[in-house]
Amino acid sequence: MRDEIAAIFEQVLGRPVAITDETDIVEDLGMDSLGVMNFVMAIEDFYDLSIPLDRVAQIQTVADLIQAVNDLRNEAAA
């Protein structure tokens, strides 16, 4: 999943990125609020899910994002 997320970051940012679980999405990748929202929409489209805004606010690192996507996918499957 990390490789898929990296590819989405690269698509949104228009440049190659290297990420780890500890990568801070805003600080380390230099994303502004518009970039974050574009990224969230790309994640939602790619994984066919909806991330509630309160959940988006809790996501700071790549690990947080992976956990949120996994949680939402599991909730949808239940």
N, C-alpha and C positions, 0 to 999 in steps of 0.2 A: 504494500500500500504506500510505503514511503516513496518509492520510485514514481508511482502514479501522481502523488501529491507534488513531487519535485517537477514533474512534467507540466502540471497545471500552473505552478508558480512561474515556470519559464514562459509559458504561454501568456499569462497575465502581465508579467513584468517585461517580457520581450528580451530577456537575457538569460544566460545559463545561471543556475544557482546550485549551491551545494548545501544540503540540509542534514541535520541530525535531529534526534528527538528533542534536544535542548535548544534548537534554533528558535529564537524569539521572532515571531512573524512580523511584528512592526519594527522593532529595533534592529534586528540583524539583517532583515531583508529591505529595510527602508521603505516600507509601504505606508501610504497615507490612508485616511479613512475611505476614500473612494476606491483605492486599490484593494483594500481589505474587502469591501463590499463586492467588487468585481470578482475577487478570488472566491468569496463565499458562494456567489451565484454559479461560478464555474464548478466548484465542488458539488453543489446541489445538483447541477445538470449531469455531471459525470457519474455520481453515485445514485441519481434518481431519488433524492430525499430532500426534505426541507429542514433547515437548521433554524430553530426559533431564535429570535433576537437576543433573548436573555441567555441562551446557550452560547451564542456568538461572543457575547461580552465576557464569558468565562474562558475563552480560548486565547491563550497567550503563546504557547509553544507548539511545535509540530506534534509532540507527544499528546498535548491536550486535544489537538485537532483529530488525530488518529483515534483517540478514545471516544470523542464525541461522535465521529462517523460510525465507529463500531457500535456504540450504544444505540444510536438512532436506527441503524440497520437491524440490530437485534430486536428493538421495540417494534419495528415494522413487521418483522417476521413472526412475532409472537401473537 
